[in-house]
């Protein structure tokens, strides 16, 4: 049997990823901040490379619209999963769903 090889199933293993905080109905509050440029460099072939961060986490693209973040954009970060989104994109997503669009971790805006 599979359980003899792998061991018993964990409580959150059947329905996807369960929140790491314990209860399934507890949604972590998304952290809000501004994108900050940490470093800018020009490559030999003339392209500009930026290192952008949001609340200390390195970010590149919005996980919903997939467009590149720009310096000083308003953005939100999942506190547990560290997935980054534009503020407007995540607000629209959370109006219909209560999970992170990438990992399905329970997520809220904390305004309820």
C-alpha positions as CSV (number, residue, x, y, z in Angstrom):
1,X,0.0,0.0,0.0
2,X,1.1,3.5,-0.7
3,X,0.7,4.6,2.9
4,X,3.2,1.9,4.0
5,X,5.8,3.5,1.8
6,X,5.0,7.2,2.2
7,X,3.4,7.3,5.6
8,X,0.0,8.6,6.6
9,X,-1.6,11.5,4.7
10,X,-1.3,14.9,6.2
11,X,-4.6,16.7,7.1
12,X,-4.4,19.3,4.2
13,X,-3.0,17.0,1.5
14,X,-6.3,15.9,-0.2
15,X,-7.9,19.3,-1.2
16,X,-4.7,21.0,-2.3
17,X,-2.6,23.3,-0.2
18,X,-4.1,24.1,3.2
19,X,-3.2,27.4,5.0
20,X,-0.1,27.0,7.2
21,X,-1.8,28.7,10.1
22,X,-4.0,25.8,11.1
23,X,-7.7,26.3,10.5
24,X,-8.9,26.3,6.9
25,X,-11.2,29.4,7.4
26,X,-8.3,31.7,8.5
27,X,-7.2,33.8,5.6
28,X,-3.9,35.6,5.7
29,X,-4.1,39.3,5.0
30,X,-2.2,40.5,1.9
31,X,0.6,43.0,2.6
32,X,0.4,46.3,0.7
33,X,3.3,48.5,-0.4
34,X,5.2,50.2,-3.2
35,X,7.6,48.6,-5.7
36,X,11.1,50.0,-5.0
37,X,14.0,49.9,-7.4
38,X,17.1,48.4,-5.7
39,X,19.5,48.4,-8.7
40,X,19.5,49.5,-12.3
41,X,22.1,48.4,-14.8
42,X,22.6,48.5,-18.6
43,X,23.8,45.3,-20.3
44,X,26.5,45.3,-23.0
45,X,23.8,45.0,-25.6
46,X,22.0,48.1,-24.3
47,X,19.1,46.5,-22.4
48,X,18.2,47.9,-19.0
49,X,17.9,45.5,-16.1
50,X,16.1,46.4,-12.9
51,X,16.1,44.7,-9.5
52,X,12.7,45.5,-8.0
53,X,11.5,44.7,-4.5
54,X,8.2,44.8,-2.6
55,X,8.5,44.9,1.2
56,X,11.9,43.2,1.0
57,X,10.9,40.5,-1.5
58,X,12.4,40.5,-5.0
59,X,9.6,40.8,-7.6
60,X,9.4,40.8,-11.4
61,X,5.9,40.4,-12.8
62,X,2.3,40.5,-11.5
63,X,1.1,37.0,-11.0
64,X,-2.4,37.9,-12.4
65,X,-1.9,40.2,-15.5
66,X,1.8,39.0,-16.0
67,X,3.0,42.5,-16.8
68,X,6.3,43.8,-15.6
69,X,6.2,45.8,-12.3
70,X,7.4,49.4,-12.6
71,X,9.2,51.5,-9.9
72,X,6.6,53.1,-7.5
73,X,3.7,50.8,-8.5
74,X,1.2,50.0,-5.8
75,X,1.4,46.3,-5.2
76,X,0.4,43.5,-2.7
77,X,2.3,40.5,-1.4
78,X,1.0,37.2,0.0
79,X,2.4,37.1,3.5
80,X,3.1,33.3,3.5
81,X,3.6,32.5,-0.1
82,X,5.4,35.8,-1.2
83,X,3.6,36.0,-4.5
84,X,3.3,39.6,-5.8
85,X,0.4,41.3,-7.6
86,X,-0.6,44.8,-8.7
87,X,-3.0,46.2,-6.1
88,X,-5.8,46.6,-8.6
89,X,-5.3,43.1,-10.0
90,X,-5.5,41.4,-6.6
91,X,-8.5,43.4,-5.5
92,X,-10.4,42.3,-8.6
93,X,-9.3,38.7,-8.1
94,X,-10.3,38.6,-4.4
95,X,-13.7,40.0,-5.2
96,X,-14.4,36.6,-6.9
97,X,-12.0,34.3,-5.0
98,X,-10.6,34.1,-1.5
99,X,-7.3,32.4,-2.4
100,X,-3.9,33.3,-3.9
101,X,-4.2,33.0,-7.7
102,X,-0.9,30.9,-7.9
103,X,-0.8,28.6,-4.9
104,X,-4.4,28.7,-3.6
105,X,-3.3,29.8,-0.1
106,X,-6.3,31.4,1.7
107,X,-5.9,35.2,1.3
108,X,-7.9,38.3,2.1
109,X,-7.5,42.1,2.0
110,X,-8.1,42.4,5.8
111,X,-10.8,45.1,5.2
112,X,-13.8,42.9,6.0
